[in-house]
Amino acid sequence: MLIRFALIPCLLALSLPTCKKSGTTGNNANSAASASPSPGASAAAAQSVAPLPPPPPKPAVDQNAEVVIFGYHRFVDKVRRPDTEITPQAFEAQMQQLKDKNIPVIPLQDLLAWKRGEKAIPPRAAVITFDDGWKSQHDVAWPIMQKFGYPLTLFIYTEGIRPGHFSGGESMTWEMLAEMRDAGVDIQAHSATHQDLRRPYDKVAKKKLSPPEYEQWLNNELVGSKQMIEQKLGVRCNCFAVPYGFYNAHVKEVAMKAGYEAMFTVYGQPITYRAPNDSLGRYLIEANKPKTFEDAVAAIANTAAGPAVAEVSNSTLSTSPANGEVVRTAMPLIRANISSFGQIDPNSLQMRVSGIGLVKPSYDAKTQTVSYQVTQKLRPGPVTVIIGGTVGGKKTESTFSFKVDEAAAAPAPTASASPSATKK
Ligand SMILES: [Zn+2]
């Protein structure tokens, strides 16, 4: 008895290293762009002005953006099953190609947030997903993804994770999944036993199912797998990838009732803002069909022509002076909260002020506030401010204007003649 009880603390101790990891690496997959503070950040912070209020909650989402989702299975040096395997070299070359073509990889959850109108995404982007829970995803492909700093979503079927019924030496363990979760990998559902969900057949029990048995079985495939992932990993599971892409209206209905926000199929197509969430197509990349990847990239590259500059509405910027405001100083401090731009490259940031031209603003990466203290008097009348920069490889701009009051701009021969000119 004593021995048996003594084992429990040992088991707890064994699981500790996994627990300790949580929070240390954080969401490193998609924080690369925001990590480096801009050179102007300290200058902006030094200014003793109150922080600008955050802009209105809804960001300016580009409803013309398009996203391609890629799905991969196994990563092996020697491809024997070209329908589900790819070499690490070929995979890495594809990830490099996305980088070379300026197609940023975004988290799957950002794609859904964009579709809800809650988050801006780049005009063209890709999402990377791995299916089934193969060990080579953890050992081989994940390090490549980390090298690129790309976010990742896994679609796993619970009986395919060790020690599940269909798992084996090539399968991931729940500990591996916990490790990936701690590093920011998104883990989502791909059923319990990975079967054609339309067929009333239980592969584990090896028997044909009656209609009520089928409903119970289907429920376990859709809801049971979701609950197991949520409980074992302490995550929110809101996405379901349909095994083989086989589904019908009933499967869809049960899945959406189960609380999934989105269902993913294998019929690759660029995802648009209004694409129905119950059937979002993914491009499954197979070693014997290298053209699939090229086609997917071409599908968004061809439509990427669009306007060269993405225009962000100034109604989503919080600015000072406010858009349309009349100011009583000819040398205002110009500020704007540009968080609705999305993830801007701080080094690309530019500000143009009519009557002055290109100026070098400060940028506080923490509050996403751009500021510039005008150092020469502006002429009375309207002043246009254009703030621009690179977001996800695309030039993005927003324009607002204010007006300098006649009196403020009048030439002041003595310093005390125009008190309003120095007022901020
Ligand atoms: Zn699968």
Residues whose N, C-alpha, C, O or C-beta is under 5 A from the ligand:
A	BS01	ZN	D131 D132
